[in-house]
Amino acid sequence: MTAAFRSMGPRVRRGIRAARADGDKRRRERKRPDMEKRRPYDDLYIYYIQGRVRETEEPGPEENFLGNWVENDTSFLFFSAPSAEAVSRLLKTRPDLRLVQEFHFAYEEWQGEGEGRVRAGDFVILPPWRRNAADADAVEILLDPGVVFGNGLHPTTRDCLRAIGVARRRRSFSTVLDLGTGTGVLAVASAFSGADRVLAVDLNPLCRKTAVRNVRLNGLEAAVQVMAAPAEDFFDEPADLVISNIHYPVIRGLLEKRPFGGEEMVILSGLMRSPYRDIRQRLVHRGFRILREWDHEMTWFTILAEAAGPRGERHV
């Protein structure tokens, strides 16, 4: 592992590892004919920069610019064509920035598009260019992930969708808080499940832009609001259902600081085995009823639980 790779944030490292593995697999296999249908872009050119590129400094769409993923003190500029000149111009205006590495992937390698559709419980996720692949008995979610990770293939996303289906069959919910929304897929699923107000939050501005686009794609602007902010700022936000598919420390903070109660339901995911055990114990300690649990190969864990009794106190 190179020093440059180690310096990346965990979400970007995961995406690059997955893209490389998927690319190796695709080079070993012949692409099926149904994979040839139109995609938004064929190739992704990623420029890994040390330092934070501000939104006002980003290249324009006329320069084939797709987005800027900011993580820690790094920026990843995504383009649909080779863009060394545009990056060079940016670096000249910001001597404190440094180009660390460049990557080139086919779009389907980056997102792991697979068949172009993902079925998870009551829902089927489709890219807008593959809409005719829907299931008649499923709730259709149109999703263009752009360059953001989260097209429904990750097991935590699929299990969260299954959990939403179980929750909506248990009882109706009108307000939902989605912490770490990413592409907005869980917020969209919540709105399609009957919620008339969904607040979707992600710290990353590129995630917010992507989620807003997907909310519009599904015609849910009246029901879903997307904000770019820390999840911690919304721990006290009123909601019938709280969804948090995010890092363990954030979920732990949520359980410590939010005064749950009134049969409020939670879907918690993005957890590996040891953190999951701790979170489950915290839920039981606070009097939650465990309604359902999912695991993917004993690696990724998801839980649906329900608070009991009146709204309680913070547990610090």
Residue pairs with C-beta under 8 A, 6 or more apart in sequence:
4 48
4 100
4 101
5 13
5 16
5 101
7 50
7 74
7 100
8 16
8 48
8 71
8 74
9 71
9 72
9 74
11 71
11 149
12 69
12 71
12 74
12 76
14 149
15 110
15 149
16 103
18 112
19 103
19 105
19 109
19 110
19 112
20 105
20 109
22 108
22 109
22 112
23 105
23 106
23 109
26 106
26 108
26 109
34 115
34 116
35 108
35 113
35 116
37 116
37 129
37 130
38 129
39 107
39 108
39 113
39 127
39 129
40 107
40 129
40 144
40 146
41 66
41 80
41 107
42 80
42 106
42 107
43 80
43 81
43 104
43 105
43 106
43 107
44 66
44 78
44 79
44 80
44 103
44 104
44 105
44 106
44 107
44 110
44 147
45 78
45 79
45 80
45 81
45 82
45 83
45 102
45 103
45 104
46 76
46 77
46 78
46 79
46 102
46 103
46 104
46 105
47 76
47 77
47 79
47 83
47 87
47 99
47 102
48 74
48 75
48 76
48 99
48 100
48 101
48 102
48 103
49 74
49 75
49 76
49 77
49 87
49 91
49 97
49 98
49 99
49 100
50 73
50 74
50 97
50 98
50 99
50 100
51 73
51 74
51 75
51 94
51 96
51 97
51 98
52 70
52 73
52 74
52 75
53 68
53 70
53 75
53 77
53 90
53 94
53 97
55 68
55 205
57 90
57 93
57 94
58 65
58 68
58 77
59 65
59 77
59 79
59 83
59 86
59 90
63 79
63 83
63 86
64 79
64 80
64 81
64 83
64 86
65 77
65 78
65 79
65 83
65 86
66 78
66 79
66 80
66 146
66 147
67 77
67 78
67 146
67 147
67 148
67 206
67 209
67 210
68 75
68 76
68 77
68 78
68 205
68 206
69 75
69 76
69 78
69 147
69 148
69 204
69 206
70 76
70 204
70 205
70 206
71 204
74 100
75 97
77 83
77 87
78 147
79 86
84 102
87 99
90 97
91 97
91 98
91 99
107 113
110 147
111 145
111 149
111 151
111 153
112 151
112 153
113 127
113 151
114 153
115 133
116 126
116 127
116 129
116 130
116 133
117 124
117 125
117 126
117 130
117 133
117 134
118 124
118 125
118 151
118 152
118 153
118 158
119 125
119 135
119 138
120 152
120 157
120 158
120 159
120 161
120 162
121 158
121 161
121 162
121 164
121 165
121 166
122 138
122 139
122 161
122 162
122 164
122 165
122 168
122 193
123 138
123 139
123 140
123 141
123 161
123 164
123 165
123 189
123 192
124 134
124 135
124 138
124 139
124 140
124 141
125 141
125 143
125 151
125 152
125 161
125 185
126 133
126 134
126 140
126 141
126 142
126 143
127 142
127 143
127 144
127 145
127 151
128 142
128 144
128 217
131 140
131 142
134 140
139 189
139 192
139 193
141 185
141 188
141 189
141 192
141 218
142 214
142 217
142 218
143 151
143 152
143 183
143 185
143 188
143 214
143 217
144 210
144 213
144 214
144 217
145 151
145 183
145 210
146 183
146 206
146 209
146 210
146 213
147 206
147 210
148 182
148 183
148 204
148 206
148 207
148 210
149 182
150 157
150 182
150 183
150 185
151 183
152 158
152 161
152 185
154 300
155 296
155 297
155 299
155 300
156 245
156 269
156 270
156 296
156 300
156 302
157 185
157 186
157 245
159 269
159 294
159 296
159 300
159 302
160 186
160 243
160 245
160 267
160 269
160 302
161 185
161 186
161 189
162 294
162 302
163 267
163 269
163 292
163 294
163 302
163 303
163 304
164 186
164 189
164 190
164 193
164 241
164 243
164 267
165 193
166 291
166 292
166 304
167 173
167 193
167 241
167 265
167 267
167 291
167 304
168 193
168 194
170 265
170 291
170 306
171 263
172 194
173 190
173 193
173 194
173 195
173 240
173 241
173 265
174 194
174 195
174 196
174 197
174 240
175 195
175 196
175 197
175 198
175 199
175 238
175 239
175 240
175 241
176 187
176 190
176 191
176 195
176 197
176 198
176 199
176 239
176 240
176 241
176 242
176 243
177 198
177 199
177 201
177 234
177 237
177 239
177 241
177 242
177 243
178 184
178 186
178 187
178 190
178 198
178 199
178 200
178 201
178 243
179 201
179 231
179 234
179 242
179 243
179 244
179 245
179 246
179 250
179 254
180 201
180 202
180 231
180 244
180 245
180 246
180 247
180 250
180 270
181 187
181 200
181 201
181 202
181 207
181 211
181 226
182 202
182 207
182 210
182 211
182 245
183 207
183 210
183 211
183 214
184 200
184 210
184 211
184 212
184 214
184 215
184 224
184 226
185 214
186 200
186 243
186 245
187 198
187 200
187 211
187 215
187 224
187 226
188 214
188 215
188 218
188 220
188 224
190 198
190 241
190 243
191 198
191 218
191 220
191 223
191 224
192 218
192 220
195 223
195 240
195 241
196 223
197 223
197 225
198 220
198 223
198 224
198 225
199 225
199 227
199 234
199 237
199 239
200 211
200 215
200 224
200 225
200 226
200 227
201 226
201 227
201 228
201 229
201 231
201 233
201 234
202 208
202 211
202 226
202 227
202 228
203 228
203 229
203 230
203 231
204 228
205 228
207 228
208 226
208 227
208 228
211 226
212 226
215 221
215 224
215 226
231 244
231 246
231 250
231 254
232 250
232 253
232 257
235 253
235 254
235 257
235 258
236 257
236 258
236 259
239 264
240 264
240 265
241 264
241 265
241 266
241 267
242 254
242 258
242 264
242 265
242 266
242 267
243 266
243 267
244 250
244 251
244 254
244 266
244 267
244 268
244 269
244 270
245 267
245 268
245 269
245 270
245 302
246 270
247 270
248 270
248 271
248 272
248 275
248 278
248 279
251 268
251 270
251 271
251 275
251 279
252 278
252 279
252 282
255 279
255 282
255 283
255 286
255 315
256 282
256 314
256 315
256 316
257 314
257 315
257 316
258 314
259 311
259 312
259 313
259 314
260 266
260 286
260 288
260 307
260 311
260 312
261 307
261 308
261 309
261 310
261 311
261 312
262 307
262 309
262 310
262 311
263 306
263 307
263 308
264 306
264 307
264 311
265 291
265 304
265 305
265 306
265 307
266 283
266 288
266 303
266 304
266 305
266 306
266 307
267 302
267 303
267 304
268 279
268 283
268 302
268 303
268 305
269 300
269 301
269 302
269 303
270 300
271 279
271 300
271 301
271 302
272 299
272 300
272 301
273 298
273 299
273 301
276 301
276 303
279 303
280 290
280 293
280 303
282 315
283 290
283 303
283 305
284 290
285 315
286 307
286 312
286 315
287 307
287 308
287 309
287 312
288 305
288 306
288 307
288 308
289 305
289 306
289 308
290 303
290 304
290 305
291 304
291 305
291 306
292 303
292 304
293 301
293 302
293 303
293 304
294 301
294 302
294 303
295 301
295 302
